[in-house]
Amino acid sequence: SAMRGKALITQYQCGSCHAIPGVANARGVSAVSLAGFGRRSYIAGRIPNHPEALALWIIDPHAQASATTMPALAVSLEQAQDMAAYLWTLQ
């Protein structure tokens, strides 16, 4: 669920790097803002943006783009799906 995803995004401190609308203290500037993420065509500028791909990206971004600086978060598939659901609400 998107609400669980929002809580997980807070728990895993995604806002340390990203600015994320609706997430308290998510004002990071070392990575791209996630504002409007649901409207984006690509994840990290190269992976077609759809919920399944986003969940896999959240679980293991290095498997998708080896040079990324995003860390693997060691989340379950269900947690990643919930986090993706929240990010998809950001229109």
C-alpha positions as CSV (number, residue, x, y, z in Angstrom):
1,S,0.0,0.0,0.0
2,A,1.1,3.5,-0.6
3,M,0.7,4.5,3.0
4,R,3.0,1.6,4.2
5,G,5.4,2.7,1.5
6,K,5.5,6.2,2.8
7,A,6.3,4.9,6.3
8,L,9.0,2.6,4.8
9,I,10.5,5.5,2.9
10,T,10.7,7.4,6.2
11,Q,12.1,4.3,8.0
12,Y,14.8,3.7,5.4
13,Q,15.7,7.4,5.4
14,C,15.4,7.8,1.7
15,G,15.0,11.5,2.3
16,S,18.6,11.7,3.4
17,C,19.5,11.8,-0.3
18,H,16.2,12.6,-2.0
19,A,13.7,15.4,-1.6
20,I,10.3,13.5,-1.4
21,P,7.0,15.4,-1.3
22,G,4.8,14.4,1.6
23,V,7.6,12.7,3.6
24,A,8.7,14.5,6.7
25,N,12.3,15.7,6.7
26,A,12.9,14.3,3.2
27,R,14.9,17.2,1.9
28,G,18.0,15.5,0.6
29,V,20.0,17.2,-2.2
30,S,22.6,14.6,-3.0
31,A,20.2,12.7,-5.3
32,V,17.4,13.8,-7.6
33,S,14.2,15.1,-6.2
34,L,11.4,12.5,-6.4
35,A,8.7,15.1,-7.0
36,G,6.5,14.1,-9.9
37,F,8.1,10.6,-10.0
38,G,4.9,9.0,-11.2
39,R,5.0,11.0,-14.4
40,R,8.6,10.1,-15.3
41,S,9.4,7.9,-18.2
42,Y,12.5,6.4,-16.8
43,I,14.1,5.4,-13.5
44,A,17.7,6.7,-13.2
45,G,17.4,7.9,-16.8
46,R,17.6,4.5,-18.3
47,I,15.1,2.0,-17.0
48,P,11.5,2.3,-18.2
49,N,9.4,3.5,-15.3
50,H,6.7,1.0,-14.3
51,P,5.9,-0.3,-10.8
52,E,7.6,-3.7,-11.2
53,A,10.8,-2.2,-12.4
54,L,10.7,0.4,-9.7
55,A,10.3,-2.3,-7.0
56,L,13.3,-4.2,-8.4
57,W,15.3,-0.9,-8.5
58,I,14.6,-0.3,-4.9
59,I,15.6,-3.8,-3.9
60,D,18.9,-3.9,-5.8
61,P,19.7,-0.8,-7.9
62,H,23.2,-2.1,-8.7
63,A,21.7,-5.0,-10.6
64,Q,20.0,-2.5,-12.9
65,A,22.7,0.1,-13.2
66,S,26.1,-0.9,-11.8
67,A,27.4,2.7,-11.6
68,T,24.6,4.1,-9.5
69,T,25.3,5.6,-6.1
70,M,22.0,4.5,-4.7
71,P,22.5,1.8,-2.0
72,A,20.7,-1.5,-1.9
73,L,18.3,-1.2,1.0
74,A,17.8,-4.9,1.8
75,V,14.1,-4.6,1.7
76,S,11.7,-7.4,0.8
77,L,9.8,-7.5,-2.5
78,E,6.6,-6.6,-0.6
79,Q,8.2,-3.6,1.1
80,A,9.7,-2.4,-2.2
81,Q,6.3,-2.7,-3.9
82,D,4.8,-0.6,-1.1
83,M,7.5,2.0,-1.5
84,A,7.0,2.0,-5.3
85,A,3.3,2.5,-4.7
86,Y,3.9,5.7,-2.7
87,L,6.3,7.0,-5.3
88,W,3.8,6.4,-8.0
89,T,1.3,8.7,-6.1
90,L,3.8,11.6,-6.7
91,Q,2.2,13.2,-9.8
